[in-house]
Amino acid sequence: MKDIGSRLKEERKSLGLSQQEFGAIGGVEANAQGKYESGERIPRSDYLAALGKKGVDVLYVLSGVRTPMSAESLNDEERAIITHYRALSEDDREAISQLATSLSECAVDAHAPV
Protein backbone atom coordinates (compact mmCIF):
# COMPACT_ATOMS: atom_id res chain seq x y z
CA MET A 1 0.00 0.00 0.00
CA LYS A 2 1.23 3.47 -0.84
CA ASP A 3 1.93 5.88 1.96
CA ILE A 4 1.48 9.65 2.22
CA GLY A 5 4.94 10.32 0.81
CA SER A 6 4.50 8.22 -2.30
CA ARG A 7 1.03 9.64 -2.96
CA LEU A 8 2.42 13.16 -2.52
CA LYS A 9 5.14 12.37 -5.06
CA GLU A 10 2.53 10.91 -7.42
CA GLU A 11 0.48 14.12 -7.21
CA ARG A 12 3.58 16.26 -7.80
CA LYS A 13 4.60 14.24 -10.85
CA SER A 14 1.06 14.34 -12.25
CA LEU A 15 1.38 18.14 -12.27
CA GLY A 16 4.80 17.91 -13.92
CA LEU A 17 6.53 19.85 -11.13
CA SER A 18 9.96 19.51 -9.56
CA GLN A 19 10.29 19.09 -5.80
CA GLN A 20 11.38 22.73 -5.60
CA GLU A 21 8.34 23.98 -7.55
CA PHE A 22 5.90 21.78 -5.66
CA GLY A 23 7.43 22.63 -2.29
CA ALA A 24 7.20 26.34 -3.10
CA ILE A 25 3.44 25.98 -3.53
CA GLY A 26 3.27 24.61 0.00
CA GLY A 27 5.78 27.11 1.35
CA VAL A 28 8.66 24.68 1.96
CA GLU A 29 12.12 24.17 0.47
CA ALA A 30 12.98 21.31 -1.89
CA ASN A 31 14.78 19.41 0.88
CA ALA A 32 11.63 19.43 3.03
CA GLN A 33 9.60 18.30 0.02
CA GLY A 34 12.03 15.41 -0.47
CA LYS A 35 11.66 14.41 3.17
CA TYR A 36 7.87 14.46 2.86
CA GLU A 37 8.04 12.23 -0.20
CA SER A 38 10.50 9.81 1.39
CA GLY A 39 8.40 9.54 4.55
CA GLU A 40 11.07 11.07 6.80
CA ARG A 41 8.71 13.89 7.73
CA ILE A 42 4.94 14.33 7.86
CA PRO A 43 3.55 17.40 6.07
CA ARG A 44 1.84 20.09 8.12
CA SER A 45 -1.77 21.12 7.59
CA ASP A 46 -0.94 24.60 6.23
CA TYR A 47 1.30 22.99 3.59
CA LEU A 48 -1.47 20.58 2.58
CA ALA A 49 -4.05 23.38 2.52
CA ALA A 50 -1.84 25.41 0.15
CA LEU A 51 -1.47 22.39 -2.14
CA GLY A 52 -5.23 21.85 -2.08
CA LYS A 53 -5.78 25.42 -3.29
CA LYS A 54 -3.64 24.59 -6.33
CA GLY A 55 -5.70 21.50 -7.20
CA VAL A 56 -3.85 18.72 -5.38
CA ASP A 57 -6.23 16.03 -4.11
CA VAL A 58 -5.34 16.29 -0.41
CA LEU A 59 -7.85 13.61 0.57
CA TYR A 60 -6.00 11.21 -1.72
CA VAL A 61 -2.61 12.24 -0.32
CA LEU A 62 -3.77 11.56 3.24
CA SER A 63 -6.02 8.53 2.78
CA GLY A 64 -5.42 6.99 -0.63
CA VAL A 65 -9.07 7.68 -1.55
CA ARG A 66 -9.71 10.08 -4.42
CA THR A 67 -12.07 12.98 -3.82
CA PRO A 68 -15.25 12.30 -5.79
CA MET A 69 -15.78 14.68 -8.70
CA SER A 70 -19.25 16.13 -9.02
CA ALA A 71 -20.93 16.45 -12.40
CA GLU A 72 -21.38 20.16 -11.69
CA SER A 73 -17.61 20.65 -11.75
CA LEU A 74 -17.42 19.53 -15.41
CA ASN A 75 -17.60 22.02 -18.25
CA ASP A 76 -19.66 21.35 -21.39
CA GLU A 77 -16.69 19.95 -23.31
CA GLU A 78 -15.85 17.49 -20.52
CA ARG A 79 -19.48 16.36 -20.28
CA ALA A 80 -19.55 15.76 -24.05
CA ILE A 81 -16.37 13.67 -23.89
CA ILE A 82 -17.84 11.51 -21.12
CA THR A 83 -21.11 11.08 -23.02
CA HIS A 84 -19.25 9.96 -26.16
CA TYR A 85 -16.96 7.70 -24.13
CA ARG A 86 -19.93 5.93 -22.52
CA ALA A 87 -21.42 5.24 -25.94
CA LEU A 88 -18.34 3.28 -27.04
CA SER A 89 -17.83 -0.47 -26.87
CA GLU A 90 -15.72 -1.87 -24.04
CA ASP A 91 -12.78 -2.44 -26.40
CA ASP A 92 -12.98 1.13 -27.71
CA ARG A 93 -13.20 2.52 -24.15
CA GLU A 94 -10.04 0.59 -23.27
CA ALA A 95 -8.26 2.00 -26.34
CA ILE A 96 -9.33 5.54 -25.41
CA SER A 97 -8.16 5.00 -21.84
CA GLN A 98 -4.74 3.83 -23.03
CA LEU A 99 -4.48 6.79 -25.41
CA ALA A 100 -5.43 9.28 -22.69
CA THR A 101 -2.88 7.75 -20.32
CA SER A 102 -0.14 7.97 -22.95
CA LEU A 103 -0.99 11.57 -23.80
CA SER A 104 -1.06 12.66 -20.17
CA GLU A 105 2.30 10.96 -19.52
CA CYS A 106 3.76 12.77 -22.52
CA ALA A 107 2.38 16.07 -21.24
CA VAL A 108 3.97 15.49 -17.83
CA ASP A 109 7.30 14.57 -19.47
CA ALA A 110 7.15 17.73 -21.61
CA HIS A 111 6.81 19.85 -18.46
CA ALA A 112 9.54 18.05 -16.51
CA PRO A 113 12.60 20.13 -15.71
CA VAL A 114 15.64 19.43 -17.86
ABEGO torsion letter per residue (X at the ends): XBBAAAAAAAAAAAAGBBAAAAAAAAGBBAAAAAAAAAGABBBBAAAAAAAAAAGBBAAAAAAGBBBBBBAAABBAAAAAAAAAAAABBAAAAAAAAAAAAAAAAAAAAAABBX
